Amino acid sequence: MVTEATAVETSAYVELGREQWRDLRKNTPLTLTEAELEDLRGVDDPIDLAEVTDIYLPLTRLLNLHFTGARKRGAAVSAFLGEKDAPPPYILGIAGSVAVGKSTTARLLHTLLARWPEHSSVELITTDSFLYPNAVLEERGTMHRKGFPESYDRRALVRFVSAVKAGAAEVTAPVYSHLEYDIVPGATQSVRRPDILVVEGLNVLQPAPPTALAVCDFFDFSIYVDAQVEDVREWYVDRFHKLRRTAFADPKSYFRHLADLSETEATAFARDVWREVNERNLVENIAPTRARAALVLHKGRDHAVQRVLLRRT
C-alpha cells in the first residue's frame, strides 16, 4: 500500500536498480582484498567482493565527487571572507537498524574512502561512544531502553561533531566496549582534523528538539541502510546465535550467561529482545528518519543491496 507519506518520500529520490547503480562505478578501481574484507565484515554478514564492486565502488565515486564539490564551496566562502584556514572536515552520517549491516557499511566506506588521494585521512566514530554508562541508565531505570534516543548523551555527541566540523586540532570521544557492554572508564578516542569523519549509529538522523541542534545538522551527506523488518529480525536472530558461540563465551563478556542457552532457548530469547526492544526502536525512532537521508541502500533478504534511492537535491 502506497501512503501519501511514502509517495512524498519516493518523489524526493531517484530510484536506481542494482544494475543501473553498478554501471555508475565507471573506472573506480577495486582497492580492497578478500582478506581485508574479512576483517571489515560484520558478524554473520555475507558481504563479498562482488557487493563491494557493484554497490560500494559507485558509492565512493559519488562521495568523492560530493566531497570535491563541498571543498570548492567551502573555498569560495573562505575567499569571500578573506580567510586562509584549512577547509573543515567533511562529515558523513550512516544510520539504520540493529543487525541491518550499517556498521559493515561504515567500516567499508572508512577504508575505501581513505584510498582516494583527495581524502586519505578518514576517521570513524560510532554513537555507541556517546551512550550513557550503564550505571546512569540503571539509576534512571532506562537500561531496558539502551539504544533508544534517550540513552545517548545527545549534547556531548553534538559538541563532539560540532568541534570536529569547526576544525579543532584534536577532539576526543569516550570509548565503548561491546564485550563489556559499557563505556570504558577513562578511555578516549581522538580525532585530529581528518578530511572525512564517518559518524555511524542508530539515531544519527534524529531531528533535534526545538531551539537545539541535531548531530545531522553537521552532516555533508547521509546514508540510511534499509531492509524489510522481517528480514532484519531473522538477521538479528542469526547474529545472536553466532555471538552466543563466540563473543558471549568470553568470560569477560557482559552476556556470558547467554552462552549456555540451548538453541531453542536462544532463539526464543533473541526473538523476545527483538520484538520488545530493537523492533520497537526501529519502528518508533529509526525508520521515521529514513526520509532525511541523502541516499538509501535497500537490501533484499540475502543481505545484498537491490536498489538505491538517491535524493535529487
N, C-alpha and C positions, 0 to 999 in steps of 0.2 A: 504493500500500500504506500503510495507516494503522498506524503503530507505536504502542507504548504511550506513548513519549515524545511523539509527535505528538498523541495523544489527550489527554494531560495538559495540553499546551500549549494546545490548542484550547479545552478546558473552562474555562481561565482567562480567556477573552476572549468578548466579544460580537462576532459577525461581522456586518458590515453590507455589503450590496452598494452599488454606486456610487449608484444612485438613492435608496436609503434614507439614505445618508450625505449626499447633496446636499440632501435635504429638511431636514436639521438645521441648515442655514445660517440659517434663519429670516429676520430682517431685516438681517443683516450686510451692510453696503454694500461694493461693489467700489471700492477706493480706488487702484487701480493702472491705469496706461495701457499701451497696447501698446508704446509707446516705452520705458517704464520696464521692462517685462517683457523686452524685447530685451536690455537691459543686464544683467539678472539671469540670463538663460538661460545654461546651461552649453554647452560645445562639443558641437554635434550633438544638442542636447536639443530636441525638437519641442514642448515645453510651450506652450500657448496660453491665452488668457484664459478659455476655457470650462473648462479644467482648474483654473485658479485659482478660478473661481467655484464649481465643483462640489466640489472637494476642499479647497482651502486656506482658503476663507472659513469653512466649517463648522469646520475645524481651529482657526482663530484664535478663533472664538467659544468653542470648548471650552477653549482655553488661557487666554482671558480669564477665563472662569468659574473655572478652576482656580487662576489667579493670584490672583483676588479671594478665593477660599477660603483659599489659603495665607497671604495677608496677614492675614485675620481670625484664623487660628490663631496666627500669629506675634504679633499684637497681644494675644491672650488670654494667651499665655505671658509677654510683656513686662509686662502688667498684674499678673500673679501675682507676678512677681519685683520689681515696683516700678521697672522700667527705663523710660527715656524715649528710648532710642536709636531711630533710624530703622530700619524693617524691613530685613532682609537682602535682597540681590538674589535674584530667582527664577532658577533655573538650568535650562535646557532642553538636553538632550543629543540629538544626532542621529547615528545610526550606519547603516552599510550598506557594501556592496562598492564597490570602484573601479568607476566608469562606471555606477552604478545611478541616479545623479541626486541623491545626498544633498546635494551642495554647492548645487545649484539650490534644493532644499528649504530648506536653511539660509538662503540669501540671501533667498528669498521670505518666509520667516517673519520674518526680521530686519526686512525692510521693512514688511510688513503689520502686525506687532505694534506697531511704533513709531507707527502711525497711530491706535492706540486711545488715548484721553485718559488712561486709567488707568495706562498704562505707555509713555510717549512716549520714554523713554530705554532703548534696546536696543543691546547690543553683541554682536559676533560674533567668536569666536576659533576657529581650526581647530587640530587637534592636529599638523598639519604643522609648526607653530611649535616643537613640542617634539621633533621628530626630532633625533637626534644629528647633528652636522655630518658631512659626507662623510668628512672626514679621520679622524674617530673610527671610523666604520663600516669604512673601509678598513683601519685599524690592527687592528681586531678581526676582520677577514675576513668581515664580515657585510653588505657593500654589496649583495650579491645578494638580501638579505632585507629591503631597505628597505620599510617599510610593515608588516612583521611586528611583533608586540608588543615584541620585544627591541630594535627600532631606535629606540624612543622613550625619552626621559628621563622615565619614569613619575613619579618622585619630584618632579621640577620641575613637571610638569603638575598633580599633586595639590596641591603647595604653592600654585601659582597659583590654582586653583579654590577651595581652602580659604580663602585670603586674601580673595578676592572675596566668598565666602559669609559670611565673618566681618565684612564691612563696611569693609574697609580703604579709605581715601580714594582711593588710586591703586595699581594693581598693574600691573607691566609683564611682557611676554612677548617672546621673540625673534620675529624676522620671517623667514619662509621665502619664497624666490623660486622659483617654478615654472620660470621662464626659465632660471635658473642651477642649478636642481635641488639647492639647498643653503641652509643657514641664512646669512643676510646678516650678516657680522661687524659688531658694534656697533649694529645697528639694533634698535629695540624698538617694541612696540605697547602703548599704555597703556589701561587700563580704569579708569574713575572712577565707582564706585558706581552702576551702571546699575540700572534697575528690573528688567530681564531680561538675562541673559547666555546667548547661544546657543553651545553647545560642539559642534562638528561634527568627526567623524573616524571612521576605520575601526574603531577598537578601544575606543571610549568606554564600551562596556558590559561590557568585560572585568572579571571579578572580580579582587580583589586577592590577593596571596599571603597566607598565614596571618599574623595579627597586624598586617597593614598595612591601610591604607585605599585604596580604589579611587576614581577620579575620579567614577564613577557614584554613589558614596555621597553625593555632594553635590547630585545632581540632584533637582529637584522633579517633573520629568516627562521622559520619554524617548521617542524615536521611532526605529523601525527601518524603513528603506526597503528593500523586498524585491522580488525577481523571480526567475524561473527562471534557473538558472545558464547554460543555453544561450542565453537571451535576453541576459543581461548580457555574455556572451562576444562576441556579434555587435555589441552597442553599443560594447564596448571596441575592437573592430577598426575599426568605422566611425569612432570618435573618433580613433583613431590616424591614419587616413588624412587626416582633417580637420586634425589638428595638423601632420602632415607637410607639408601645403600652406600652413600659416600660421605658427604659433609656431616650429616646428622650423627654418623657413627663416631666422629671425633669426640673424645672425652671432654674437650673444651666447648663443644657446641651447646648453645642455649637449648637446642631441640634434641639433645641426646636421648631423652626419654621416648622420643617418637621412633627411634631406630629399631626398637624391639617390637613394634606393632606387626601384626600379621598382615599379609597382603590385603585381606578383606577389611581389616580394621583400618589400615592406612587409607584405603580408597574411601571408606565412609568418612573418616576424619577430614581428608582433603576436600571432599565434596561439601561437607558442612562448612569448613572455613571459606571455601569459595563462595558459597551461597550467602553466608551471614556477613562476610567482610569484603572480599575482593569484588564480587559481582555488584554488591550494593554500592561500593565506592565507584566502580566503573559507570554504572547507570546514573547515579546521582551527581557525580562530580567530574569524572574524567571524560566520558563520551560527549557531554554537552559542550566541551571546549574544542571539539574536533573542527568545527567551522571557523575557528580562529587561526588555524594553521595555514601556512603558505603552501604546503604540499602534504598530501595524504597518501601513504603507502597502504594499499588494501591487500591483505593476504588471504589466500584460499586455505582450505582445510589442511593441505600438505605443507603449510608454512610459507610457500612460495608467493611472492607478490604477483597478483594477477592484473591489477590495474593501478594507475597513478592519477591522482587528481592534483592539478597544478593551478593555483589561484591566478586569475587573469591579471590582477593588478597588485 
